[in-house]
Amino acid sequence: MSTEKIKDKIEIPQGIEVHLSDNILKIKGPKGSIEKKIYHPYFKIHIENNQILLEPTGKKYSKNKKRILKTHKAHINNFVYGVNHGYIYHLKIVSGHFPMTVAMEGTSKIIIKNFLGEKVPRVAKILPNVKASIKNDEITIEGMDKEAVGQTAANLEAATRITNRDRRIFQDGIYITEKPKRSL
């Protein structure tokens, strides 16, 4: 079987600009721009006729080549959707035992004070190009890069992880309540 069957293409929507140079893919849209290095020895990437083309290298077909190609296609689709629409995560602050204080320090971290009565505050990192806002007991995380937005939300959840206590009783923490719903 040849590699002809696993060639893939991504349509570029109107209003989105895509540039490729030295394996660095720059995608610009209404929400902003994303720049990522896209390289793997199993495939080549190029832009033709308002499409991003992914072609495998070599003549021999393998499932591994197909998996890697489809993974990179999904990442590029996420970049295109992100610069066009953006991604938003909603998180809920839950404190039942001790009054927890959550505050932003600049644009790079969120400080969680008095979590379960602890003296030392916990810190959650906000990744670059991600905006966070705190309103009452809701935290909203938004940005264009799905990976960065999701990782920032995960950082908040992980910062308030409870160990050595019964999770059914100690339900304090910060939890993701809504993930982005994507429809193309």
BELLIN-V10370 format. One record per residue. RES is the residue in one letter. SS is DSSP state (alpha for helix, beta for strand, coil for the rest). Layout:
res->(RES,RES)
ss->(SS,SS)
This chain:
res->(M,S,T,E,K,I,K,D,K,I,E,I,P,Q,G,I,E,V,H,L,S,D,N,I,L,K,I,K,G,P,K,G,S,I,E,K,K,I,Y,H,P,Y,F,K,I,H,I,E,N,N,Q,I,L,L,E,P,T,G,K,K,Y,S,K,N,K,K,R,I,L,K,T,H,K,A,H,I,N,N,F,V,Y,G,V,N,H,G,Y,I,Y,H,L,K,I,V,S,G,H,F,P,M,T,V,A,M,E,G,T,S,K,I,I,I,K,N,F,L,G,E,K,V,P,R,V,A,K,I,L,P,N,V,K,A,S,I,K,N,D,E,I,T,I,E,G,M,D,K,E,A,V,G,Q,T,A,A,N,L,E,A,A,T,R,I,T,N,R,D,R,R,I,F,Q,D,G,I,Y,I,T,E,K,P,K,R,S,L)
ss->(coil,beta,alpha,alpha,alpha,alpha,coil,beta,beta,beta,beta,coil,coil,coil,coil,coil,beta,beta,beta,beta,beta,coil,coil,beta,beta,beta,beta,beta,beta,coil,coil,beta,beta,beta,beta,beta,beta,coil,coil,beta,coil,coil,beta,beta,beta,beta,beta,beta,coil,coil,beta,beta,beta,beta,beta,beta,coil,coil,coil,beta,coil,coil,alpha,alpha,alpha,alpha,alpha,alpha,alpha,alpha,alpha,alpha,alpha,alpha,alpha,alpha,alpha,alpha,alpha,alpha,alpha,alpha,alpha,alpha,coil,coil,beta,beta,beta,beta,beta,beta,beta,beta,coil,coil,coil,coil,coil,coil,beta,beta,beta,beta,beta,coil,coil,coil,beta,beta,beta,beta,beta,coil,alpha,alpha,alpha,coil,coil,coil,coil,beta,beta,beta,beta,coil,coil,coil,coil,beta,beta,beta,beta,beta,beta,coil,coil,beta,beta,beta,beta,beta,beta,coil,coil,alpha,alpha,alpha,alpha,alpha,alpha,alpha,alpha,alpha,alpha,alpha,alpha,alpha,alpha,coil,coil,coil,coil,coil,coil,coil,coil,coil,coil,coil,coil,coil,beta,beta,beta,beta,beta,beta,coil,coil,coil,coil,coil,coil)
